[in-house]
Amino acid sequence: MKILVLGYPRGWNKWKCLVKALENIGHEVDTVIENYDDIVGPYDRIYTVAESLLPIQAKLEKQWGINNVSERAADILSDKKKFDDLCISLGLESLIPHSVIPTQPKDLDIFKDIPFIIKPIIGSGSKPGGLNYISFKNKSEFLLSVANTDLWFFENNKKGREDPEFNNRINFYMAQEQLMSFHMWCPYYYVNDTGDIKELAWLKATNTYNQIDEYKFEVRNNELISVNKDEVSINIREKAHTFFNKIINNLKLRNMIFSGPDFYKMKDKVKMIDCNPRIGQGLQQLDDVHNNQILPKILRDEPFSFDKRILWKMANLKPGKIKSVKDTSHLKKYLVKTNNDRLKPNETIAKYVHINQEHKAPKIGLLITGTNESDMQKTYQIVNKQLQDCINYY
C-alpha cells in the first residue's frame, strides 16, 4: 500500500515513529512536512500527525476517493470549540468544560467565580507567544491582566489571526473552564479500517500548580506514567469508551489513532479536554521502549502487550546560570528525544518556566522504564542527581 504521512518538522518524533511502523509492515511511505500544496498523488491511505493538517488530508482523500476523514470531520477535529459543541450535541455535555470564544467582556460572565484557561482553538502543545495556555482565577482577574498587557484582546479575537504555527489557519482564543485535579488519566485509542474501536493504553499524569504573576497561573503535568487498564477507574474507562463510540460513529472515522482526551476526576464529576486525533508522544515512547514492535501490531490488528512501563518526568534541577556542563553521554538512554539543546554554558535554569516559553530555557525530560512504579521513581531520583552533578553554576 502506498501511504502518505502529513506532519510538521517539529513533530519529527511522532511521524518518524509512525513511518517506521508502516514500513515495518511492508508499506511504501512518503512523508510531507512542508509545501503541502505541492503534493502529487494518488495515495492509498493518509495519516496525519498534526490535527491542524486534517483539512488537507480530507481534501486529498476526497480527490483520491479515500473515506477515512470527511471535510466535516476534519473541520471539527481540528477546532477545539467546534469539537466541544459536537460532544454536547451528542449527549456528552457532562464531560465538557464550559467554554466560549470571547469577543466582549460579558462573554466571560460564566467565569465570574471559576477559573479558566485561554487556549487557541486550533493546534496543541507548547507553542510560544501570547496568552496560549495561561489560566486565570476568574473573569475580573483576566480583565485586570489584559488591561495591562493586551487592550485589544476582544477586538482582535473577533477577527482572529493567521497562525503561522498551524499552516496559516485563522485562529481564535477560546476561554475554557480550568479543570483542577492533582491527576488526570490519558488514553490512547485506535479505529481501524472497518470501524473497530480499540483501547490501546493509558497514562496517569500528575499535575502541578504554578503562579506566574499577580493574575496568571498555570496547571500542567510534569510527570506521566503508563498504567495497566485495570488501574483506571471503571467509571472513567466507561466514559472514554462511550465518548469514542459516539465521536467515531458520528464522524465516520477510520484508520486513526487518538491521543487523549485527558480525563479529570473532581469529586463526583468527570470532565475531559484535548482529544488529539493523532499518535501522541506517550505511545511513541511506549513503542520505542518495546523495540518498535507495538505500533506495527496495532496497525495490523494483532494482539500486543506491554512488558515495560514508562515514567516520563521533567528533571528537577537547581535554578541558576550554567557555567559548564560535564559529559552527559552516560545518561543518554534516559534523556527524552524531544529535549531542547539549551543545557549548556550561559543558559539559565529557572525555577519555573511557562509552557509557551520552554523554547527559551533548558527543557530536560527523563524517561525511565521498568515494571514497578516505586522502583522507577527511585531510578528517576538517581538519574536526576547524576544529571545535576554534571552542571556547574556561576
ZAKOLVO-931613 format. One record per atom (N, C-alpha, C): residue in three letters; x, y, z. Coordinates in steps of 0.05 Angstrom, whole numbers, plus 5000, padded with zeros to 4 digits. Each point is the difference from the previous one (the first is absolute). Layout:
ZAKOLVO-931613
ALAXYZ...
END
This chain:
ZAKOLVO-931613
MET501749765000MET498350245000MET501850255000LYS499250204984LYS501550254999LYS498750205019ILE501650095020ILE498950165021ILE501350275002LEU498550215006LEU501050275004LEU499750075030VAL502150115012VAL499950095027VAL500450305000LEU498250155013LEU500150295001LEU500850095029GLY501850195002GLY500850105026GLY501550264997TYR501250095022TYR501750245001TYR502849915008PRO502050164992PRO502749935009PRO500349965030ARG498650175016ARG500349985029ARG498949755012GLY498249864985GLY498949755010GLY501549754990TRP502550034995TRP501649794988TRP499949745015ASN499950015026ASN500149755016ASN497549844995LYS497750134995LYS497549854996LYS499949894971TRP500650174980TRP499749894973TRP502249804993LYS502450035012LYS502049804996LYS499249735011CYS498850005024CYS499049765012CYS497949864983LEU498150164990LEU497949894983LEU501149904974VAL501850144987VAL501149924975VAL501549735003LYS501649985022LYS501449755005LYS498149765003ALA497850055014ALA498149785004ALA498749924973LEU499350204984LEU498749944974LEU501949854982GLU502550094999GLU502049874983GLU500649715010ASN500049975027ASN500549735011ASN497949804992ILE497650094994ILE497949814991ILE499650004970GLY502050114986GLY500149974971GLY498850214983HIS499350235011HIS498850224984HIS502250184989GLU499450134978GLU501750204988GLU499050275011VAL501850165012VAL499150245015VAL501550244990ASP498550224995ASP501150264995ASP499150195023THR501850175009THR499450195022THR500250284989VAL498050165005VAL500050284991VAL499750185025ILE502050175005ILE499950175024ILE500150304993GLU499750064974GLU499850284991GLU499150004971ASN499350244989ASN499250024972ASN497749804994TYR497950015015TYR497949814997TYR498450034974ASP500150244989ASP498650054974ASP501449854977ASP502449915005ASP501549874978ASP499849705000ILE498349895017ILE499649715002ILE498849894974VAL501349794990VAL499049864976VAL499449715007GLY497649924994GLY499249725007GLY499449844975PRO498349815002PRO498449935024PRO501549825019TYR498949995025TYR500949815020TYR497649835008ASP500649775012ASP497949825009ASP498950075027ARG501750135017ARG499250085027ARG501650235009ILE498950175018ILE501450235011ILE499849995030TYR502250055014TYR500050045029TYR501050285005THR498850135019THR500950275008THR500850005029VAL502350125006VAL501050005028VAL499950285012ALA498350184988ALA499550265011ALA497250074992GLU498250045019GLU497150034994GLU499450244983SER501750215001SER499550234984SER500349954970LEU501249774993LEU500449934972LEU497749814990LEU498249935018LEU497849824992LEU498450104976PRO499450274998PRO498650094976PRO501449944974ILE502750005000ILE501549924976ILE499649714995GLN500149835021GLN499549724996GLN497249954988ALA498050145011ALA497349964990ALA499750084970LYS501350234993LYS499950094973LYS501349804981LEU502349895007LEU501449804984LEU498449744998GLU498849925023GLU498549755000GLU497650034981LYS498750225000LYS497750054982LYS500949984971GLN502350114995GLN501150004973GLN500849724990TRP500949835019TRP501049744993TRP498149775007GLY497650075009GLY498049795005GLY500549845025ILE501250125021ILE500449875025ILE497950115020ASN499149835018ASN497850085018ASN500649955030ASN502350105009ASN500749975028ASN499350255016VAL500250244988VAL499550255013VAL498550184981SER497650085006SER498550184983SER500850295006GLU499250184982GLU500750295004GLU498650105026ARG497649915005ARG498650075024ARG501549905025ALA500849754999ALA501549895023ALA502650145005ALA501450074978ALA502650135003ALA499750285012ASP497950144992ASP499450275011ASP499549985029ILE498449815009ILE499349985028ILE502349905017LEU501549804990LEU502249885016LEU502350195003SER500250204983SER502350195002SER499250265012ASP497650025012ASP499050245012ASP498949935028LYS501350095021LYS499249915027LYS497150095007LYS499250244992LYS497350095007LYS497949844984LYS500549964975LYS498049844984LYS499949725010PHE502349895009PHE500049735011PHE498449995026ASP500350195018ASP498450015024ASP497150024994ASP499350164980ASP497150034993ASP498949744989LEU501649864985LEU499149744989LEU499549815024CYS501849985018CYS499749835023CYS497450065015ILE499450255004ILE497650085014ILE497549914984SER500250034974SER497749924983SER499549705001LEU502149845006LEU499849715001LEU499349905028GLY499350185018GLY499249915027GLY502349965019LEU502450124994LEU502349975017LEU500650255016GLU497950165004GLU500450265012GLU501149995028SER499549785015SER501049985027SER503149985001LEU501249924978LEU502949974998LEU501450264991ILE498550194990ILE501250224986ILE500250255018PRO502350115003PRO500350255016PRO498650234986HIS499150205016HIS498950244988HIS502150144983SER499250104977SER501950144982SER498550214983VAL501650194991VAL498950214983VAL502350134985ILE499450104976ILE502050174985ILE499250295007PRO501550135018PRO499150265010PRO500750234980THR497950154994THR500450244983THR499150265014GLN499149975025GLN499350225017GLN500149915029PRO500450185019PRO500349915028PRO497749845011LYS497550064992LYS497749855011LYS500049714992ASP501549934979ASP500149724991ASP501349835022LEU501550135018LEU501449855021LEU498449995026ASP497550084999ASP498349995025ASP499949735012ILE500149794984ILE499949725011ILE502449945018PHE502150174998PHE502449965016PHE500250215022LYS497750115008LYS500050205021LYS501449905025ASP499549755007ASP501049895025ASP501649744997ILE500749934976ILE501549754996ILE502450054982PRO502249855004PRO502450044983PRO499649904972PHE501550124982PHE499949914972PHE502850044987ILE500349864977ILE502650004986ILE499450124972ILE502050154990ILE499950104973ILE501749824982LYS498849904978LYS501449834982LYS499150054971PRO501749954980PRO499250034973PRO498149784992ILE498050064983ILE498149794991ILE501349804981ILE502250084987ILE501449834981ILE502849955010GLY500749755000GLY502749935008GLY500249915029SER502349895007SER500549905027SER502950035006GLY500749955025GLY502850005008GLY500950275009SER502650035005SER501150245013SER500950204980LYS498250104983LYS500850194980LYS500450285013PRO502250144993PRO500750245013PRO498150234995GLY499950195019GLY498850264995GLY497250035011GLY499350265004GLY497350085007GLY499149885026LEU497449945001LEU498749895024LEU499749704999ASN501349874982ASN499649714997ASN500549855026TYR497949865009TYR500249825023TYR500650145026ILE499050245003ILE500250155025ILE497250005013SER500049965027SER497549985015SER499650245018PHE497550055007PHE499250225017PHE498049905021LYS499950125023LYS498349915021LYS497050064995ASN499650224985ASN497250074993ASN500150224979LYS497650094992LYS499750204979LYS501450275008SER499550095024SER501150265008SER503050014999GLU501449785009GLU502950004999GLU501049994971PHE498549874983PHE500850004972PHE499850284988LEU497950145006LEU499650274989LEU502250195011LEU500749975025LEU502250165011LEU502649944986SER500549754994SER502549924987SER500150114971VAL497949964985VAL500250094972VAL499950304998ALA498950145020ALA500150295000ALA502850105001ASN501849845012ASN502850075002ASN501749914976THR499149794987THR501749884979THR498849984972ASP497349994998ASP498849954974ASP497350144999LEU500050264997LEU497650165000LEU498149924977TRP501149894979TRP498449954976TRP499249704998PHE500249865022PHE499449715000PHE497449944987PHE497850125009PHE497349934990PHE499750074971GLU500950244992GLU499750084973GLU501649824981ASN502449935008ASN501749824984ASN498749724998ASN498749925021ASN498849735001ASN497549984983LYS498950234992LYS497649994983LYS500849914972LYS502350084990LYS500849934973LYS502049774999GLY501249945023GLY502049785001GLY502650094989ARG501949814997ARG502650074991ARG501149764983GLU501450074979GLU501349794984GLU502349895016ASP500049745004ASP501949875018ASP502149844984PRO502550114998PRO502149864985PRO500849735012GLU499449965026GLU500749755013GLU498349774990PHE497650074989PHE498149794992PHE499050054972ASN502050004981ASN499450014972ASN498450254992ASN500450225015ASN498750264994ASN497049995002ARG498949825015ARG497150005004ARG499250235019ILE497550094997ILE499050225017ILE499449885027ASN501350125021ASN499749895027ASN498750215018PHE498649905020PHE498750165020PHE500849905028TYR499850185019TYR500349915028TYR497349905011MET500149785014MET497749895014MET500650015030ALA497950095015ALA500249985029ALA498549755009GLN501449835014GLN498949745008GLN500449965030GLU497949905013GLU500149935029GLU502649865006GLN501550105020GLN502549875008GLN499349775019LEU500749764992LEU499449765017LEU502249985020MET499349975025MET501850005022MET500149735013SER502049844995SER500349745011SER502949935001PHE500849855021PHE502849935003PHE500949804979HIS498149824991HIS500649814980HIS498250024976MET500949914977MET498249964977MET500849744987TRP498149894985TRP500349744988TRP499850034970CYS502149894986CYS500350064972CYS500049744983PRO497949964985PRO499949754984PRO501150034972TYR500749784988TYR500549984971TYR498149794989TYR498750084978TYR498149834986TYR500649994970TYR498849814987TYR500449964971TYR497549904987VAL499350114977VAL497949884984VAL501249914974ASN499449754992ASN501249884976ASN498350064975ASP500749864978ASP498650064975ASP497249884998THR499249845020THR497349895000THR498350135021GLY501150195015GLY498550145021GLY500249885027ASP501749795004ASP500449895027ASP501650195017ILE499050055024ILE501250195018ILE501649855022LYS502550075004LYS501749855018LYS501350185021GLU499849925025GLU501350135022GLU502949905001LEU501950194996LEU502849914997LEU501650025026ALA499950235014ALA501750045023ALA498950245016TRP500950015025TRP499450235018TRP502550105013LEU500150265004LEU502150135016LEU498650165022LYS501350015023LYS499150175022LYS501950245003ALA498950245000ALA501650245002ALA499750125027THR502150125010THR500050155025THR500350294994ASN498150165010ASN499950294993ASN501250165022THR501150234993THR501150205019THR498750274994TYR500050165021TYR498950284999TYR502350195001ASN500250194981ASN502150205000ASN498750284997GLN500750175019GLN499150284998GLN501950164982ILE499050124979ILE501750154981ILE500550285009ASP497850145007ASP500250275010ASP497550065017GLU499450255005GLU497850075017GLU497349874992TYR499649984973TYR497549914990TYR500149734986LYS502249924989LYS500249774983LYS501149765015PHE499049764993PHE501249755010PHE499949794979GLU501249785006GLU500149774982GLU499649745015VAL498449824989VAL499849735010VAL501149824977ARG502049855006ARG501249834979ARG501049745012ASN500449814983ASN501149755010ASN503050004996ASN501549905019ASN502949984998ASN500949715003GLU498049825001GLU500649715003GLU497849834988LEU500749814983LEU498149814990LEU501149725003ILE498349825007ILE500849725003ILE498049824987SER500949804985SER498149824988SER498949815021VAL497449944998VAL498749835020VAL498449784986ASN499649785015ASN498249794990ASN497250114998LYS498449894982LYS497350094997LYS498449975026ASP500649785015ASP498449965024ASP500750195023GLU502050174995GLU500750215020GLU498350254995VAL498650014978VAL498350234994VAL497249925009SER498650195012SER497349945011SER498149914978ILE498349825007ILE498049904980ILE498350234990ASN499450195017ASN498350234992ASN501450164978ILE502650065003ILE501450154979ILE500349844974ARG500649745003ARG500349844976ARG497349974985GLU497849985014GLU497449984987GLU499350264986LYS500750235013LYS499550264987LYS501750034975ALA502549915002ALA501850024976ALA498949834977HIS499149765007HIS498949824979HIS497550124987THR498350115016THR497550134990THR500850234982PHE501950165010PHE500950244985PHE501049914972PHE501849814999PHE501249934974PHE497949874982ASN498349845010ASN497949894983ASN498250214988LYS499250205015LYS498350214989LYS501450174980ILE502550085006ILE501550184983ILE500749864974ILE501149765002ILE500949854976ILE497749934982ASN497849925011ASN497749934984ASN498750244988ASN499850225014ASN498750244989ASN501750124977LEU502650005004LEU501850124979LEU500949794979LYS499249755004LYS500749794981LYS503049984995LEU501549985022LEU502950004998LEU501149724996ARG502249984986ARG501449754996ARG503050055000ASN501549795008ASN502950004999ASN501250255014MET499350035025MET500950235016MET500849925028ILE502350115009ILE500949965028ILE499250255015PHE499249975025PHE499250225017PHE501950025024SER500950245006SER501550065025SER498250175017GLY499149905023GLY498050145015GLY497249934990PRO498050135012PRO500150235018PRO501049945028ASP500850215014ASP500849965028ASP497650025018PHE499749805017PHE497749995018PHE500850095028TYR498450185011TYR500550115027TYR497749915018LYS500649895024LYS497949935019LYS500150205023MET497850145003MET499850215021MET497649945017LYS500549885024LYS497849915017LYS498249814985ASP497550084996ASP498149824987ASP499850054970LYS501750184989LYS499850074972LYS502449894984VAL499649934975VAL502149944982VAL499750184976LYS502250144993LYS500050164976LYS502649954984MET499950094975MET502349934982MET500750244983ILE502550004990ILE500950214982ILE501949874979ASP500350144978ASP502249954981ASP500249724989CYS498149944982CYS500249754984CYS501650054975ASN502349884999ASN501850044977ASN499949764981PRO498950044975PRO499749784982PRO502649934985ARG501949905014ARG502649944989ARG501649845021ILE502249884992ILE501849875018ILE501150215020GLY500349925025GLY501150185020GLY502849915009GLN501350185015GLN502749935009GLN500149775019GLY498049965016GLY500049775018GLY500049744985LEU498349974980LEU499949764984LEU502649964984GLN501150224991GLN502649994986GLN502149895019GLN500050095025GLN502049915019GLN499649715007LEU497549925003LEU499449715006LEU500949834977ASP499750094976ASP500949854977ASP503049985000ASP501450225005ASP502950015001ASP501249805019VAL498950005025VAL501249835021VAL499349704995HIS498249954981HIS499449724993HIS501149934972ASN502250134994ASN501549954975ASN498250034975ASN498350205002ASN498350074977ASN498349774990GLN499049845019GLN498349774993GLN497150045007ILE499350215014ILE497350055009ILE498350124978LEU500950214988LEU498450144980LEU499549834975PRO501949854990PRO499449824977PRO497849805007LYS500049905024LYS497949815008LYS497250145001ILE500050245010ILE497550155001ILE498950044971LEU501850084982LEU499150064973LEU499249754985ARG501049775009ARG499349744987ARG497749865015ASP498950135020ASP497849895016ASP500949745013GLU502549995009GLU501049765014GLU500150055030PRO499849795016PRO500250045029PRO502750105008PHE500150165021PHE502650105010PHE499850035031SER502350025013SER500050055028SER502550175007PHE499950135023PHE502250175009PHE501549855021ASP502549944994ASP501749875020ASP501450205018LYS500150254991LYS501250215016LYS498150235003ARG500450155022ARG498650255004ARG501950234996ILE498850234994ILE501750244998ILE499250215021LEU502050135010LEU499750235017LEU501450244986TRP498450194992TRP500950234985TRP499750245018LYS502350115009LYS499950205021LYS502250214996MET499350265004MET501950214996MET502149995022ALA502550054991ALA502250015019ALA499650235020ASN500649955025ASN499750215021ASN502850105007LEU500850214986LEU502750115002LEU500150265015LYS502250055014LYS500450245015LYS500050244982PRO498450215006PRO500050244984PRO502750145001GLY500650144978GLY502550164999GLY501150014973LYS502050174996LYS501350034974LYS502349804997ILE500049864978ILE501949784996ILE502750104992LYS502049915014LYS502850074993LYS501249794982SER499549755005SER501049784983SER498449755005VAL500149824980VAL498549745002VAL502049784992LYS500349815018LYS501749774995LYS498649814980ASP501549814991ASP499049814980ASP497649845012THR497850004986THR497649865009THR499449754984SER501849914984SER499549774982SER499249755016HIS500949975025HIS499349775016HIS497150005007LEU498650234996LEU497250025007LEU498250014975LYS501249964977LYS498650034975LYS497549834998LYS500049765010LYS497749824997LYS497650105017TYR500550185019TYR497850115016TYR498950274990LEU501450124981LEU499250274991LEU497949984978VAL497850145004VAL497850004981VAL500950124973LYS499249874978LYS500950084974LYS499450294993THR497850115011THR499250274992THR501150215019ASN501849935017ASN501350215016ASN501450214982ASN499950255009ASN501450204983ASN503050005006ASP501550174987ASP502950005002ASP501150225018ARG498450095019ARG500850235015ARG501449945027LEU500649755005LEU501549935024LEU503050044993LYS500850255002LYS502750074992LYS500950265013PRO502550074999PRO501050245014PRO498550254993ASN499650175020ASN498750264998ASN497049994997GLU498849764999GLU497149985001GLU499250005030THR497550085005THR499050015027THR497849805006ILE500449845020ILE498049815009ILE498250165019ALA497550034993ALA498150165016ALA498549815019LYS499150125022LYS498349855019LYS497449924986TYR499050184983TYR497549954986TYR500150134973VAL499149854979VAL499850114973VAL497349924989HIS498450194992HIS497449944989HIS500349834974ILE498049844995ILE500249814978ILE500550134973ASN498950254996ASN500450124973ASN502750164999GLN501649985021GLN502750125000GLN502249795002GLU499349754999GLU502049795004GLU502249994979HIS499450114976HIS502050014979HIS502350195007LYS499650175021LYS502150195007LYS501749915024ALA499449775011ALA501549915023ALA500649704998PRO501949905016PRO500549714999PRO497549845007LYS499449814983LYS497749825005LYS501049724999ILE500149875022ILE501249735002ILE498049815013GLY499049824983GLY498249795010GLY501649745002LEU499349845021LEU501349745004LEU498049784995LEU500849794986LEU498349774994LEU501149765014ILE498549905019ILE500849765016ILE498249774993THR501249774996THR498449764994THR500349805023GLY498049835002GLY500049795021GLY497349875002THR499549865022THR497449875004THR498750095026ASN501550115018ASN499050075026ASN500350305004GLU497850145006GLU500150295002GLU501950105021SER500149875023SER501750095021SER502949984992ASP500849784987ASP502749974990ASP500750214979MET498050064983MET500550194978MET500450285012GLN498550075021GLN500350265012GLN502850025013LYS501049785012LYS502650005012LYS502250044978THR499649864978THR501950034978THR500050294990TYR497650124998TYR499950284992TYR501650185019GLN499849965026GLN501550165019GLN503049974996ILE500949754995ILE502849954995ILE501050144975VAL498549974978VAL500850124975VAL499950315002ASN497950105013ASN499850295003ASN502550115015LYS500849865021LYS502450095015LYS502549984983GLN500349794984GLN502349974983GLN500150234979LEU497750084990LEU499850224981LEU500850265014GLN498950045024GLN500650245016GLN502950025005ASP501349785005ASP502950005006ASP501750084976CYS498849994976CYS501550084976CYS500050304995ILE498550155016ILE499650284995ILE501550175021ASN501650194990ASN501350195017ASN498750284995TYR499850155022TYR498650264998TYR501950235006TYR499350244990TYR501550245008TYR499450075029
END
